[in-house]
């Protein structure tokens, strides 16, 4: 008797969750898509504000350290002693 009761309660809970998801899921998707759409519009507006022919640099690679090997110091060769 306990197994049948457990199965019925489990099926009832799954059915309620299924109904709730059918009601809530469309609203969640609608809000998610509206946020993505809003971000795309904001990005497009920012791109249009730049005057034609302007140049923007997004990434500058790091410059190698300029220096002469003589100024770096003394390098000493070593031998491994066993």
C-alpha positions, 0 to 999 in steps of 0.5 A: 500500500505504501508503494502505491501511495508513493507512486501516486504522490510522485506522479501528482508532484510531477504533474504539478511541476509540469503545469507550473513550467508550462505557465512560467516558462514562456514568461521567462523566455520572453524576458530573456529575449527582451534583454538580449534584444535590448543589449543588441540595440544598445550595442548598435546605437553605440556603433552608429555614434562613431563618425565615419572614418574614425579608428578605434583600437580595442587591443594593444599588444604589450611592448617588449622590454627594450634593453641591451643585453649588456645592461641586463647584468652578468651571466655566469656559466655553471657546472653541475658537480656530482 
